[in-house]
Amino acid sequence: MLRKLFATMAVLTTLGVLLSLSVLALFTDTDTVGTNDFATGSIILTTSPTSTIWTAVTDAVPGDKATGELTVTNGGTLQFRYAVSGSNTDATLSAGMNIRIGLKSGTCDFPYHNNDGTTTTLTDDTELFAGLLNVALLVGNAAQGNDTGDRVLAASANEVLCFAVVLPDTAGNTVQGLSNTTTFTFDSEQTTNNP
């Protein structure tokens, strides 16, 4: 029995050596393809100032106006288009006021529209919007896609917008004693793959 056991062990050992030799005799090769990057771009719209464009006006009378400027910056890596909308806290006063938004090329200390409702031609900026303050869509349209009036900014670019609001000299008693706060919203979207 001991002989049988040794014979079995010898056979198993020989078989193990043969198997290990057959595995070691294979040819192999490896190749890696490891640089397959995919990174997304970014849309980062910032405004400066972030809260108040013009100094608060109190005790205004017909003919008074306020002006200010705001810088829109594309801090992302992709070109984007943007639109500006407005909302107001007092429907009566905002419906009785005018706003003008222009793209600054000189100074933002421009006259507005004449108080009689006629327009003064301005040479220090490009008019983007002129009309009633209570209009929701002021510059472009926040709806997806390329809309009339949308502003386009390249990556790392900025532009300065001039704002002017006026209480026309034709304003009547219906706007006496009212107070309005206007909030402007800037919406942006990529231009690439977005007709």
URFEN-V61824 format. One line per field, one symbol per residue. burial: b if it has 24 or more other ideal C-beta (glycine too) atoms within 12 Angstrom, else e. A space follows every 10 residues. Layout:
burial: ???
This chain:
burial: eeeeeeeeee eeeeeeeeee eeeeeeeeee eeeeeeeeee eebebebeee eebbeebeeb eeeebbbbbb bbbbebebbb bbbbbbebee eebbebbbbb bbbbeeebeb bbbeeeeeee ebeebebbbb bbbbbbbbbb ebeeeebeeb bbbeeeebbb bbbbbbbbee beeebeebeb ebebebbbbb beeee
